[in-house]
Amino acid sequence: MSDEFNLIAEMRDDRGKGASRRLRHQGKVPAIIYGAGREPRALMFDHNKVLRELENASFYSSILTIKVGDKSRAAIVKDIQRHPSKKQILHIDLQRIVEDEKIRMQIPIHFLGEEEAVGVKIGGGSVSRLMTEIEVSCFPKDLPEFLEVDISELELDQMLYVSNISLPKGVEVSEILLEQDQAIVSIHEIKEIIDEEGDADGESTDDQAAAE
């Protein structure tokens, strides 16, 4: 994977909503890390540094290195709680990972050849992305940053499905997803919407002409 993310964390002992509010006022993000057969640990991060890392879309689907003092731990993001109206991170859930245990993560889908697609260039259609990410299962070393799907040969009124995604070696999607085989992208004709409404009084042009 091309991007590496190192986050420096501090341990925290106080829990609860009140403690979390105090941390946020101090420019910190409360967090918890769990998994790998160990007890959950309460952490905190510098808010502005986390916010900068989040600007990189790869952050959400990458293996992070969490540093606490002179110790480091590999982890993945499981949940990020954001303020509904402010540019503020409220809480982060992290899961520890180990090399010999598979992990499940939502990985973004990158569609290639949208402008050159047959259904767009020749058919005059429009691309509809029906799925933008998909959950995969793999060992940490095999985790892809994203999955690519080439739609350059996709024609008008055609679709590609989950089964059309080419998965890297060691990466799987669940049997349920394969059985459902949901559509991930389609190309459809752009339909022009004709405004047949009348004037402000609710009469159409023909009604006005008849009235005259």
C-alpha positions in Angstrom: 0.0 0.0 0.0 1.3 3.4 -1.0 0.1 5.5 1.9 1.3 5.1 5.5 -0.5 6.7 8.4 1.1 7.1 11.8 -1.0 8.5 14.6 0.5 9.4 18.0 -1.9 8.6 20.8 -2.0 9.2 24.6 -3.6 6.9 27.1 -6.6 8.3 29.0 -8.1 7.0 32.3 -11.3 9.1 32.6 -14.4 7.8 30.8 -17.9 9.1 30.2 -19.5 11.9 28.3 -18.3 14.6 30.6 -14.7 13.5 30.3 -15.0 13.3 26.5 -16.4 16.8 26.4 -13.5 18.1 28.4 -11.0 16.4 26.0 -12.7 18.0 23.0 -12.5 21.4 24.5 -8.7 20.7 24.9 -8.4 19.9 21.2 -8.3 16.2 21.7 -10.3 13.3 20.1 -11.4 10.5 22.5 -10.9 7.1 21.0 -11.0 3.4 21.9 -8.9 0.5 20.5 -10.0 -3.1 20.9 -9.6 -6.6 19.4 -6.7 -9.1 19.0 -7.7 -10.8 22.2 -6.8 -7.9 24.4 -8.7 -5.6 26.7 -10.1 -2.4 25.1 -7.9 0.7 25.8 -9.1 4.3 26.0 -6.9 6.7 23.9 -6.9 10.3 22.8 -5.5 12.0 19.7 -4.7 15.5 18.6 -7.8 16.7 16.8 -6.2 18.8 14.1 -3.7 16.1 13.2 -6.5 13.5 12.8 -8.5 16.0 10.8 -5.6 16.4 8.4 -5.2 12.7 8.0 -8.9 12.3 7.2 -8.5 14.5 4.1 -6.8 11.6 2.5 -9.5 9.1 1.3 -7.0 6.2 1.8 -7.1 6.8 5.5 -10.4 4.9 5.9 -9.2 1.7 4.1 -5.6 1.6 5.3 -3.7 -0.1 8.1 -2.7 2.6 10.6 0.2 2.6 13.0 -0.9 3.8 16.4 2.0 4.9 18.5 1.7 5.2 22.3 5.0 6.1 23.9 7.6 3.8 22.6 5.1 1.1 21.5 3.3 0.8 18.2 0.2 -1.2 17.2 -1.3 -1.8 13.8 -5.0 -1.0 13.6 -7.9 -0.2 11.3 -10.7 2.4 11.6 -14.0 0.8 12.5 -16.1 3.9 13.1 -15.7 7.7 13.2 -18.3 9.8 14.8 -18.6 13.4 13.5 -20.4 16.5 14.7 -23.6 17.0 12.6 -22.9 20.6 11.8 -19.3 21.4 12.8 -16.0 20.2 11.2 -15.3 18.2 14.3 -14.4 14.5 15.1 -16.2 13.4 18.2 -14.9 9.8 18.6 -12.9 7.1 16.9 -13.2 3.4 17.2 -10.1 1.4 16.2 -9.6 -2.4 15.9 -6.2 -4.0 16.5 -5.0 -6.4 13.9 -2.6 -9.2 13.8 -0.9 -10.7 10.7 -2.5 -14.2 10.9 -6.1 -13.1 11.3 -8.3 -11.9 8.5 -10.0 -8.5 8.7 -13.2 -7.2 7.2 -13.2 -3.7 5.7 -15.2 -1.4 3.4 -13.0 -0.7 0.4 -13.8 2.0 -2.2 -14.5 1.1 -5.8 -12.8 3.2 -8.5 -14.5 3.2 -11.9 -12.2 3.6 -14.9 -13.1 4.7 -18.4 -16.3 6.6 -17.5 -15.8 9.2 -20.2 -14.7 6.7 -22.8 -17.5 4.1 -22.1 -19.4 3.0 -25.2 -22.7 3.8 -23.6 -21.6 7.4 -22.9 -19.5 8.3 -25.9 -21.6 6.6 -28.5 -24.9 6.0 -26.8 -25.1 9.4 -25.1 -25.9 7.9 -21.7 -25.0 8.8 -18.2 -23.0 6.7 -15.7 -24.8 5.8 -12.4 -22.6 4.5 -9.6 -24.9 2.2 -7.7 -22.2 1.1 -5.2 -19.1 3.1 -4.2 -17.6 0.7 -1.8 -17.7 -3.0 -0.9 -16.8 -5.1 2.2 -13.9 -7.4 1.7 -12.1 -10.0 3.8 -8.4 -10.7 3.7 -5.2 -10.9 5.8 -3.7 -7.5 6.6 -0.8 -7.9 4.1 -3.3 -8.3 1.2 -5.6 -5.4 2.1 -6.1 -3.2 -1.1 -6.4 0.5 -1.0 -9.2 0.4 -3.5 -10.7 -1.9 -6.2 -10.7 -0.9 -9.8 -13.5 -1.6 -12.3 -13.1 -0.8 -16.0 -16.4 0.3 -17.6 -15.0 1.5 -20.9 -16.8 -1.4 -22.7 -20.1 -0.9 -20.9 -22.9 -0.1 -23.4 -26.1 1.8 -23.0 -28.7 0.1 -20.6 -26.1 -2.3 -19.4 -24.9 -3.0 -15.9 -21.9 -4.5 -14.1 -22.3 -6.5 -10.9 -20.4 -7.5 -7.8 -19.3 -10.7 -9.7 -17.6 -8.5 -12.3 -15.2 -7.0 -9.8 -11.7 -8.4 -10.3 -10.3 -9.2 -6.8 -6.6 -9.2 -6.0 -5.1 -12.4 -4.8 -6.0 -13.2 -1.2 -9.0 -10.8 -1.2 -12.6 -12.1 -1.0 -16.1 -10.8 -0.7 -18.8 -12.6 1.3 -20.8 -15.4 -0.2 -24.0 -13.4 0.5 -22.8 -10.5 -1.7 -21.9 -13.0 -4.4 -25.2 -14.7 -4.2 -27.1 -11.4 -4.3 -24.8 -10.1 -7.0 -26.0 -6.6 -6.8 -25.4 -4.1 -9.6 -22.5 -1.7 -9.0 -22.7 0.6 -12.0 -25.0 1.2 -15.0 -25.3 3.4 -18.0 -28.7 4.8 -18.9 -30.1 7.2 -21.4 -30.4 10.8 -20.2 -34.0 11.7 -20.5 -35.0 15.3 -21.0 -37.7 16.6 -18.6 -40.2 18.8 -20.4 -41.9 21.4 -18.3 -45.6 21.2 -19.1 -46.8 23.3 -16.2 -48.9 26.4 -16.9 -48.5 29.9 -15.7 -48.7 31.0 -12.1 -52.5 30.8 -12.2 -52.3 27.2 -13.0 -53.6 27.4 -16.6 -51.7 25.9 -19.5 -50.9 27.8 -22.7 -53.8 25.9 -24.5 -56.2 26.8 -21.8 -55.3 30.4 -22.0 -55.8 30.4 -25.8 -59.2 28.8 -25.4 -60.2 31.3 -22.8 -59.3 34.1 -25.2 
